[in-house]
Amino acid sequence: MYISIERNNRGSLDIEINALNRLIEHSVTSDVRDVTKKIKDIDVWTDIYYDNVVYVLIKIKLIDNAMMLDEHQIYKGVEEAIFQTLGLKPKNIAIAYRK
């Protein structure tokens, strides 16, 4: 999969956000063990601001509301995926659980 990343004349990154969201979603599902048994749905929202600051929100809907995931492993996987793709370290990665 190719993601087109360009810098505009102001120096900000221009990137297809949907492709970046899918990449982050894939990194979350590949890092968590037994993901098909725990996660029902994942929504990823990313914002890249003009000074190349990246914010990520991951909304996870679990099959069983009493379960929790290893968030530290998710943070590491998402941070690594963004750094390999954009060369930037995300400012904030938030994980929210939905009912």
C-alpha positions as CSV (number, residue, x, y, z in Angstrom):
1,M,0.0,0.0,0.0
2,Y,1.4,3.4,-1.0
3,I,0.5,6.6,1.0
4,S,1.3,9.8,-0.7
5,I,2.9,12.3,1.7
6,E,3.9,15.7,0.4
7,R,5.0,18.9,2.0
8,N,3.1,22.0,0.8
9,N,4.7,25.4,0.3
10,R,4.3,26.3,4.0
11,G,6.2,23.1,5.0
12,S,3.2,21.3,6.4
13,L,2.5,17.7,5.6
14,D,-0.3,16.8,3.2
15,I,-1.4,13.2,3.7
16,E,-4.4,11.1,2.9
17,I,-5.9,10.9,6.4
18,N,-8.1,7.8,5.6
19,A,-5.0,5.8,4.6
20,L,-3.2,6.9,7.9
21,N,-6.3,5.9,9.9
22,R,-6.4,2.4,8.2
23,L,-2.7,2.0,9.0
24,I,-3.2,2.8,12.6
25,E,-6.2,0.5,12.8
26,H,-4.2,-2.3,11.3
27,S,-1.3,-1.7,13.8
28,V,-3.8,-1.9,16.7
29,T,-5.4,-5.1,15.5
30,S,-2.1,-6.8,14.8
31,D,-0.5,-5.9,18.1
32,V,-3.3,-7.2,20.4
33,R,-3.5,-10.9,21.0
34,D,-6.8,-12.6,20.3
35,V,-8.2,-9.4,18.7
36,T,-11.1,-11.1,17.0
37,K,-12.3,-12.4,20.3
38,K,-12.1,-9.1,22.2
39,I,-12.8,-6.2,19.7
40,K,-16.1,-5.6,18.0
41,D,-15.3,-2.3,16.2
42,I,-12.4,0.2,16.0
43,D,-12.7,3.9,14.9
44,V,-9.5,5.9,14.4
45,W,-9.4,9.7,14.2
46,T,-6.2,11.6,13.5
47,D,-5.4,15.3,13.2
48,I,-2.2,16.7,11.8
49,Y,-1.7,20.4,12.5
50,Y,0.2,23.0,10.6
51,D,3.4,22.6,12.7
52,N,3.4,18.8,12.1
53,V,1.9,17.8,15.4
54,V,0.0,14.6,15.3
55,Y,-2.9,13.7,17.6
56,V,-4.6,10.2,17.5
57,L,-7.9,9.1,19.0
58,I,-8.7,5.4,19.0
59,K,-12.2,4.4,19.8
60,I,-12.6,0.7,20.6
61,K,-15.8,-1.2,21.1
62,L,-15.3,-4.4,23.0
63,I,-17.5,-7.5,22.8
64,D,-17.4,-7.8,26.6
65,N,-17.5,-4.5,28.4
66,A,-15.6,-5.9,31.4
67,M,-12.5,-6.6,29.3
68,M,-9.6,-4.3,28.9
69,L,-6.7,-4.3,26.4
70,D,-3.0,-3.8,26.9
71,E,-2.9,-0.1,26.2
72,H,0.9,0.2,26.6
73,Q,1.3,-2.3,23.7
74,I,-1.2,-0.3,21.6
75,Y,0.6,3.0,22.3
76,K,4.0,1.5,21.3
77,G,2.5,-0.1,18.1
78,V,0.8,3.1,17.0
79,E,3.8,5.3,17.8
80,E,6.1,3.0,15.8
81,A,3.7,2.9,12.8
82,I,3.4,6.7,12.7
83,F,7.1,7.2,13.1
84,Q,8.0,4.8,10.3
85,T,5.4,6.4,8.0
86,L,5.7,10.1,8.7
87,G,9.0,10.4,10.6
88,L,7.1,12.2,13.4
89,K,6.4,11.2,16.9
90,P,2.7,11.7,17.9
91,K,2.0,14.4,20.5
92,N,-0.9,12.5,22.0
93,I,-2.4,9.0,21.6
94,A,-5.8,8.6,23.3
95,I,-7.7,5.3,23.7
96,A,-11.4,5.4,24.5
97,Y,-13.7,2.5,25.1
98,R,-17.3,2.5,23.8
99,K,-20.3,0.6,25.1
